[in-house]
Amino acid sequence: MKNLSTKVAFITGGTKGIGFGVAEAMMREGMNVAITSRTKEAAEEAAKLLNSQSKEGGEAIGLEADVRDFASQEKAAKEVVKRFGKIDVVIANAGLGHFAAVEDLTIEQWKETIDTNLTGPFYSLKATIEQLKVNKGYYITISSLAGTNFFKGGSAYNASKFGVTGFTQAAMLDVRDYGIKVTTIMPGSVATHFNGNEPDKKDDWKIQKEDIGKLVIDLLKMHPRTLPSKIEVRPTTPPSN
Ligand SMILES: NC(=O)c1ccc[n+]([C@@H]2O[C@H](COP(=O)([O-])OP(=O)(O)OC[C@H]3O[C@@H](n4cnc5c(N)ncnc54)[C@H](OP(=O)(O)O)[C@@H]3O)[C@@H](O)[C@H]2O)c1
């Protein structure tokens, strides 16, 4: 994509963590950005913070839209088009994790994980695909290394992330003929609020949210003929090594 300052992004779950880091990186490029959250208050608070930091003219809006609800994502996408005129980039980022042995994992935890991490990104693409077609846009999912490496206690999270990795790759084949680029980013540990973490000095060895932000900007700026469709990204030196 040339001249990112004319582009508009829709980021699910942008109130903190990776989504917020991607929004910050985009606004440094002068992009307009819509972030979503399960609550109106959190979305508006985060958008206010993004706008207070903005020096390059990009604007942020915060919208309540639960990724588990298609109608809610469709409504949010319409609001973005009303406010900014279009959507060029979609980052299907919102996610959570429940970790327990299968016998202890509740039905509700299973459903919440799959509905958020797998069905959510499908709804995000369904709700924005016409915009992405018209604008030859870019759709990026935030999967995980847990989308290729399984681990004990990870049945729901692994299932959701293996699922979203497969979904994204197949969707790429479906939409590439429209000129839409599709990438799944599969991070290892990132210093965020994931699973109740409070990011601080103990997380210095992890990938930082601004690193994923920079990676997304590099993808958007890549030559139109070239598509890194699946990206594994990990901390260089985890503490155990
Ligand atoms: N942190 C890591 O080590 C790591 C590694 C690999 C992949 N990931 C993936 O990265 C993505 C972002 O996670 P993070 O690490 O940035 O975690 P985080 O700091 O906890 O942020 C999660 C974001 O998702 C939003 N969210 C959660 N459920 C939602 C829903 N149903 N509808 C809309 N928004 C929702 C939250 O917003 P509200 O709370 O305001 O609703 C929040 O903005 C997830 O898909 C996660 O699986 C994380």
The ligand as an ORCA input file, in Angstrom:
! r2SCAN-3c Opt
* xyz 0 1
  N       0.072    -11.884     24.533
  C       0.578    -12.949     23.936
  O       1.584    -13.543     24.395
  C      -0.059    -13.453     22.672
  C       0.659    -14.395     21.918
  C       0.108    -14.882     20.742
  C      -1.120    -14.418     20.318
  N      -1.811    -13.512     21.064
  C      -3.116    -13.081     20.562
  O      -3.106    -11.681     20.422
  C      -4.452    -11.199     20.443
  C      -4.512     -9.982     21.358
  O      -4.221    -10.390     22.670
  P      -3.322     -9.530     23.668
  O      -2.163    -10.342     24.024
  O      -3.147     -8.166     23.139
  O      -4.299     -9.537     24.956
  P      -4.953     -8.368     25.836
  O      -3.908     -7.377     26.233
  O      -5.709     -9.079     26.897
  O      -5.960     -7.644     24.816
  C      -7.082     -8.353     24.328
  C      -7.980     -7.404     23.568
  O      -9.069     -8.166     23.011
  C     -10.296     -7.523     23.347
  N     -11.383     -8.507     23.392
  C     -11.426     -9.670     24.080
  N     -12.603    -10.304     23.843
  C     -13.289     -9.517     22.983
  C     -14.558     -9.626     22.340
  N     -15.366    -10.683     22.557
  N     -14.951     -8.640     21.509
  C     -14.143     -7.574     21.281
  N     -12.945     -7.399     21.854
  C     -12.523     -8.379     22.704
  C     -10.018     -6.809     24.662
  O     -10.900     -5.706     24.764
  P     -11.879     -5.430     26.026
  O     -11.291     -6.148     27.217
  O     -11.836     -3.948     26.150
  O     -13.211     -5.966     25.597
  C      -8.580     -6.331     24.447
  O      -8.570     -5.105     23.750
  C      -5.309    -12.381     20.882
  O      -5.958    -12.948     19.774
  C      -4.297    -13.353     21.474
  O      -4.741    -14.680     21.416
  C      -1.295    -13.015     22.232
*
